[in-house]
């Protein structure tokens, strides 16, 4: 049986452990200079722990589920919520009935109606039809915040310059590809439109979108299988009907969405620091 723990095994915990091992091995290697082999081993472990802590800091959301799955460790949270070793679902047992919840991230590549207001109504119709085709409850969450105007403008200008450069390179070819030319020409126009909207006083909004669904079962395995089926249906429905990509959330990303159901970061800076 998986081992239930009362503390959160997260990225910060593992980084702290790695830093502690690194410091301990460094001190041992410096305080015992006469033990050549031991000093070499301590130095190797110190370097290895430093590299591992860096990996966790960069891609801990990928590494942590593998660690918990290997150790068969489940995380038990306040309220009776359990996160199994796979860290892809949150389970709660209520009177012998198991509830399993999963989260997915929704990425909009660009607005379906950039610069064309007439396209907004058809897009909303597609959204309504997509929602109506799902026969189980789900929660679609959208968090918005005001972007840093100076940095946002710099990013738009950088993207425009990059698109102009690629467009110019394609035009210089002896036989430029019409599809590629059209692609980069549209990108330049889109960036120019965004700059025009910023110049007119419009404020850029950042958006984070995720979706949650819950299933029940007579066992944790049954509830998990059902909620995975629901998630697959959500992914296929919204990916096909709308211009979005739907990705499963697990590990720290899933836990953040679970926590955001209670309270969200109070400022844009805190929100960006948490993602």
N, C-alpha and C positions, 0 to 999 in steps of 0.2 A: 504494500500500500504506500502511496506517496506520503512523505513526511510533511505535515502542516506546520508552518512557522508563523509566529505572531508579528514578526517585523517584515518590512517591505524589502525584498531583495531587488534593488534597483541599480541603475548605472552608478549613482553616487556611492553606494555601499561598496561595490566592486572596485571602483577607482580608489576609494579610501584604503581598502585592504591591500591593493597593489602598491600604493604609495608607502604603506606601513612596512610591507615586505621589502620594498626597495631600500628604505632607510635602514631597516634592521640589518640586511645583508651588507650594505655599504659600511655601516659601523663595525660589523664583525670582520670584514675584509681589511679594514684599517687598523683595528685593535689587535689582530692576530697576524702580524707580518711574517712570523716564522713558519706558519703552517701553509706551505706553498699550495698544495692541492686543495685544501679547504678554502683558501683565499680565492683560488681560481673558480671554485664552484660557487662561492658566495657572490663573486663578481658577475658570473654568468646568470645566476638567479636574479640579481639586481637589475641587470640589463633586460632580461626577459620580462620581469614584472613591469619595468618602465614601458617597454614596447606594448605589453598587454593593456596597461592602463590607457595608453594613447589610442589603441584600437577601440577600447570600450568608449572612450570619449567621442571618437569619430563615428563609429558604427555599433554602438552598444545596443541599439534597438534590434540589431540582427543577432549579435552574439549572445545576449542574455537568454533568449528562449532556448538556445542550444544548451547552455549551461544548466538551466533548470530542468530541461528534458533529460539530460545525461544524469543528473543527480536525483531525478525523480522527486523534485521538491515542489510542493504546492504552496501557494501563498494564501493565508487566511486573513481577511480584512474585517474591520469592525462592521457589525451588522450581519455576520454569517456569510459574507460573500467569499467565494473561493476561486482562485485563479490556478488552474491545473498547470502541470509542467510545460505544456505546449505554449502557454501564455497567449492563446488566440481567442479565448472565450472566458466569460465570467459566469460562475454557477452559484445558485443559491437553492438550498433545500427548505421548502416551506411545507410542513405537515406531510412529508413523504413524497411530495411532488417537486420535481427539479425544474428550475427555470435557468435557461442558458441564454446569455446575451452576447452578441457580437457587434463590432463597430467596423464601418468601412469609411474610407476617405474618398471624397468626390473632388476631382480636379477639373475645373473648367479651363480649357486651353485659351479660349478667347470668347468674347461675347458673340452670340449667334446673330446679333443685330448691330454690329459696329457700323455706325454712320448711316444706318438704314432703318428709320423708325417704323416703316411699313412692315418690317419683318418681325417686329416684336410680338404682334398678335398671333401669327402662325406658330412662333416659338412657344408661347404660353399655351396654345392649343395642344402642341406636342407634349408639353409638360403635364397638362391635365390628363391627357389620354394615357400617358405612362403611369401616372399615379393611380388612375382608375383601373388599370390592368392588374394591379397587385392586390391579391385577396387576403392579405394579412396585415396587421398594424405595423407601422414602422415610424420612426421619428427622424425627421430631416432637420439638422441643426446648421444654422448659418451665423457665424460670428464676424462682425465687421468692425473696422477701426480706421482712423485717419492715418494715412501714410505720411512719412517725412517728405514734405514737398520738395525740398532741395535735392535729397538723394533720389527721389522718384524721378525728377526731371533729368538728373544726370544719367540714370539708368535708361530712360527713354532715348535720350540723345545718343548714348553709347550703342543701343540697339539699332537706332536709325543709321548711324555711321557704319555699323557692321553690315546691315542690309544693303546700304548703298555700295559698299565695297564689293560685296558678293555679286550684286547686280552689274556693276561695272566690269568685273572680271568675266562674267558670263557674256556680256555684250562684246568683249574684246576677242572672244573665240572666233575662229573662222566660220564655224557652223554652230551658233548658239542654239540652245534648246529652248523652244517656245514655252514649254511648261515651266521650266526653271526661271525664265525671264518673268513670266506672269507671277510666279510665286514671290520672288523678291520685290517685284514692282508693287504688289499688294502689301507686302510687309512695310516697305518704305511709306506707302500711303497711310497705312494704319498708324505708324509711329508719328507721322506728320499730323494726323488727326488728333492723336493724344496730346501732342504739344500744343495744338491750337486750343483744345479744350482746357488745358492747364493755363494757357495765356488768358483765356476768357474768365478765369477765376474759379473754375471747377476744381474741387478738392479730390485727390485720388483716394479711393477706399481700398484697403486690403480686406481680403475675405478668406475665411477658413470654413470649409464645409465638410460635415461628416454625417453619417447616417447610422442609426441603431435599430436593431430588431431583436425580439425575444421569442423563444419557443419553450414549450413545456414537454415533459416526458416523465415516464415512471422511473427512469434512471438518468444519471448524469450523461451516460453515453447516448441514450435515446434523445435527450433534449439537445445535446451537442450536434448530433446528426441532423436533427430537424432544423436547427437554426442555421447550420451550414447550407442546407438546401435553400432556405429562405434568402440567405446572403447571395447565393449564386443566382437566384431569380432576380434579385435587386440589381446585381451587376449586369446581367444580360439585358434587363429591361431598360435601364437608364443609359447604358453604353450604346445601345442600338437606337434609342429614341432621341437622345440628346447628344450634344457635342461635349461629353465628359468622359473621364476615365475613373473607374471605381476600383479601389484597391483595398484589400483586407488590411486591417490594423491589428498588430499584436505587440506584445511586450510593453515597453514604456509608452508607446503611442496610444495603445488601447487604454492603458491606465489613466492617461491624461484626459481622454474623452470621458471616461467613467467619472473622474473627479470634476470635470467641467459640467456635468449634469447637476452638481451641487453649487459650485462657485467657479467663476472664470477669472483670469488674471485682471487686476484692476486698471492696468495701463497698457498701451501698445508695446512699450518697451518690455514689460513683464511677459506679455503674450508672445512676442518674438523670441524672448530668451527661453521660453518653455517648449518651443517647437524646433 
